[in-house]
Amino acid sequence: MRELALGRRLGGGGMTQQYLAGELSVLLARLQAVTTNQVSVRDVVQLRREAETRPVTALTSVAVHALALADGLCWDSLAQGNTAAFTCQAAICAELRDLGICAGWLEER
């Protein structure tokens, strides 16, 4: 939230939106590092590319898809008994959710 206020003080939403896109990209890079199958790795790479190249108005869609993918990865890791991967993926999933809520991309339920 402090970053959002800083963005408003420094000249509006452009810098803030770019910051948020960067944060989303970083979280997706971390998710990629703990993804255990190649098909899902490709999906994460595609979402990261979208976060970095699509207009900031499209970040809501990217965040929603990233959260759904991360959730699925968590379930896959649990099904495989891979608790180490699950722990990392769940933490990233929580950070994606928090970012989405703070950015206004997701509604808090």
C-alpha atoms as a printed R data frame, in Angstrom:
    type eleno elety resid chain resno       x       y       z
1   ATOM     1    CA   MET     A     1   0.000   0.000   0.000
2   ATOM     2    CA   ARG     A     2   2.873   2.352   0.704
3   ATOM     3    CA   GLU     A     3   3.992   1.941  -2.906
4   ATOM     4    CA   LEU     A     4   0.535   2.941  -4.152
5   ATOM     5    CA   ALA     A     5   0.630   6.144  -2.110
6   ATOM     6    CA   LEU     A     6   4.159   6.809  -3.326
7   ATOM     7    CA   GLY     A     7   2.996   6.400  -6.936
8   ATOM     8    CA   ARG     A     8   0.255   8.969  -6.440
9   ATOM     9    CA   ARG     A     9   2.721  11.443  -4.945
10  ATOM    10    CA   LEU     A    10   5.264  10.928  -7.739
11  ATOM    11    CA   GLY     A    11   2.952  11.680 -10.582
12  ATOM    12    CA   GLY     A    12   0.123   9.232 -10.809
13  ATOM    13    CA   GLY     A    13  -0.680   5.742 -11.801
14  ATOM    14    CA   GLY     A    14   1.800   5.134 -14.645
15  ATOM    15    CA   MET     A    15   4.749   4.410 -12.393
16  ATOM    16    CA   THR     A    16   2.546   2.517  -9.973
17  ATOM    17    CA   GLN     A    17   1.079   0.334 -12.709
18  ATOM    18    CA   GLN     A    18   4.569  -0.461 -14.021
19  ATOM    19    CA   TYR     A    19   5.669  -1.301 -10.491
20  ATOM    20    CA   LEU     A    20   2.691  -3.648 -10.107
21  ATOM    21    CA   ALA     A    21   3.447  -5.306 -13.451
22  ATOM    22    CA   GLY     A    22   7.025  -5.830 -12.257
23  ATOM    23    CA   GLU     A    23   5.858  -7.327  -8.966
24  ATOM    24    CA   LEU     A    24   3.553  -9.689 -10.830
25  ATOM    25    CA   SER     A    25   6.430 -10.714 -13.092
26  ATOM    26    CA   VAL     A    26   8.703 -11.386 -10.098
27  ATOM    27    CA   LEU     A    27   6.074 -13.565  -8.426
28  ATOM    28    CA   LEU     A    28   5.601 -15.506 -11.646
29  ATOM    29    CA   ALA     A    29   9.370 -16.014 -11.929
30  ATOM    30    CA   ARG     A    30   9.368 -17.423  -8.409
31  ATOM    31    CA   LEU     A    31   6.425 -19.665  -9.295
32  ATOM    32    CA   GLN     A    32   8.266 -20.875 -12.383
33  ATOM    33    CA   ALA     A    33  11.231 -21.875 -10.227
34  ATOM    34    CA   VAL     A    34   9.064 -24.195  -8.097
35  ATOM    35    CA   THR     A    35   6.895 -25.628 -10.870
36  ATOM    36    CA   THR     A    36   7.470 -29.344 -11.247
37  ATOM    37    CA   ASN     A    37   6.197 -30.157 -14.756
38  ATOM    38    CA   GLN     A    38   7.122 -28.751 -18.143
39  ATOM    39    CA   VAL     A    39   3.579 -28.049 -19.337
40  ATOM    40    CA   SER     A    40   2.941 -25.843 -16.316
41  ATOM    41    CA   VAL     A    41   6.350 -24.202 -16.705
42  ATOM    42    CA   ARG     A    42   5.326 -23.130 -20.210
43  ATOM    43    CA   ASP     A    43   2.058 -21.753 -18.822
44  ATOM    44    CA   VAL     A    44   3.897 -19.735 -16.174
45  ATOM    45    CA   VAL     A    45   6.392 -18.438 -18.743
46  ATOM    46    CA   GLN     A    46   3.501 -17.332 -20.975
47  ATOM    47    CA   LEU     A    47   1.786 -15.516 -18.101
48  ATOM    48    CA   ARG     A    48   5.038 -13.826 -17.142
49  ATOM    49    CA   ARG     A    49   5.528 -12.660 -20.728
50  ATOM    50    CA   GLU     A    50   1.990 -11.273 -20.685
51  ATOM    51    CA   ALA     A    51   2.603  -9.457 -17.393
52  ATOM    52    CA   GLU     A    52   5.682  -7.836 -18.909
53  ATOM    53    CA   THR     A    53   4.327  -6.953 -22.352
54  ATOM    54    CA   ARG     A    54   0.556  -6.514 -22.272
55  ATOM    55    CA   PRO     A    55  -1.009  -3.149 -21.487
56  ATOM    56    CA   VAL     A    56  -1.429  -2.495 -17.783
57  ATOM    57    CA   THR     A    57  -5.182  -2.645 -18.315
58  ATOM    58    CA   ALA     A    58  -4.765  -6.377 -19.024
59  ATOM    59    CA   LEU     A    59  -3.043  -7.130 -15.709
60  ATOM    60    CA   THR     A    60  -6.316  -8.093 -14.049
61  ATOM    61    CA   SER     A    61  -6.718 -10.987 -16.456
62  ATOM    62    CA   VAL     A    62  -3.086 -12.026 -16.040
63  ATOM    63    CA   ALA     A    63  -3.384 -11.956 -12.245
64  ATOM    64    CA   VAL     A    64  -6.585 -14.018 -12.267
65  ATOM    65    CA   HIS     A    65  -5.005 -16.631 -14.533
66  ATOM    66    CA   ALA     A    66  -1.804 -16.656 -12.462
67  ATOM    67    CA   LEU     A    67  -3.739 -17.248  -9.265
68  ATOM    68    CA   ALA     A    68  -5.752 -20.079 -10.845
69  ATOM    69    CA   LEU     A    69  -2.572 -21.666 -12.195
70  ATOM    70    CA   ALA     A    70  -0.794 -21.366  -8.836
71  ATOM    71    CA   ASP     A    71  -3.776 -22.934  -7.089
72  ATOM    72    CA   GLY     A    72  -3.728 -25.845  -9.525
73  ATOM    73    CA   LEU     A    73   0.007 -26.298  -8.999
74  ATOM    74    CA   CYS     A    74  -0.570 -26.470  -5.250
75  ATOM    75    CA   TRP     A    75  -3.153 -29.205  -5.703
76  ATOM    76    CA   ASP     A    76  -0.868 -31.127  -8.066
77  ATOM    77    CA   SER     A    77   1.995 -30.959  -5.581
78  ATOM    78    CA   LEU     A    78  -0.257 -32.213  -2.792
79  ATOM    79    CA   ALA     A    79  -1.478 -35.094  -4.973
80  ATOM    80    CA   GLN     A    80   2.147 -36.048  -5.668
81  ATOM    81    CA   GLY     A    81   3.086 -35.771  -2.002
82  ATOM    82    CA   ASN     A    82   5.622 -33.042  -2.812
83  ATOM    83    CA   THR     A    83   5.323 -30.973   0.350
84  ATOM    84    CA   ALA     A    84   8.391 -28.850  -0.407
85  ATOM    85    CA   ALA     A    85   6.955 -27.665  -3.720
86  ATOM    86    CA   PHE     A    86   3.515 -27.212  -2.160
87  ATOM    87    CA   THR     A    87   4.892 -25.023   0.619
88  ATOM    88    CA   CYS     A    88   6.666 -22.709  -1.829
89  ATOM    89    CA   GLN     A    89   3.750 -22.623  -4.270
90  ATOM    90    CA   ALA     A    90   1.224 -21.891  -1.520
91  ATOM    91    CA   ALA     A    91   3.323 -18.969  -0.259
92  ATOM    92    CA   ILE     A    92   3.537 -17.541  -3.790
93  ATOM    93    CA   CYS     A    93  -0.181 -18.117  -4.276
94  ATOM    94    CA   ALA     A    94  -0.868 -16.086  -1.121
95  ATOM    95    CA   GLU     A    95   1.415 -13.298  -2.360
96  ATOM    96    CA   LEU     A    96  -0.335 -13.279  -5.750
97  ATOM    97    CA   ARG     A    97  -3.674 -12.966  -3.977
98  ATOM    98    CA   ASP     A    98  -2.429 -10.131  -1.767
99  ATOM    99    CA   LEU     A    99  -0.950  -8.285  -4.742
100 ATOM   100    CA   GLY     A   100  -4.169  -8.724  -6.701
101 ATOM   101    CA   ILE     A   101  -6.272  -7.361  -3.863
102 ATOM   102    CA   CYS     A   102  -3.979  -4.411  -3.147
103 ATOM   103    CA   ALA     A   103  -3.774  -3.567  -6.864
104 ATOM   104    CA   GLY     A   104  -7.550  -3.713  -7.208
105 ATOM   105    CA   TRP     A   105  -7.396  -6.625  -9.652
106 ATOM   106    CA   LEU     A   106  -9.140  -9.043  -7.290
107 ATOM   107    CA   GLU     A   107 -11.909  -8.676  -4.755
108 ATOM   108    CA   GLU     A   108 -11.282  -9.754  -1.198
109 ATOM   109    CA   ARG     A   109 -13.680 -12.478  -0.130
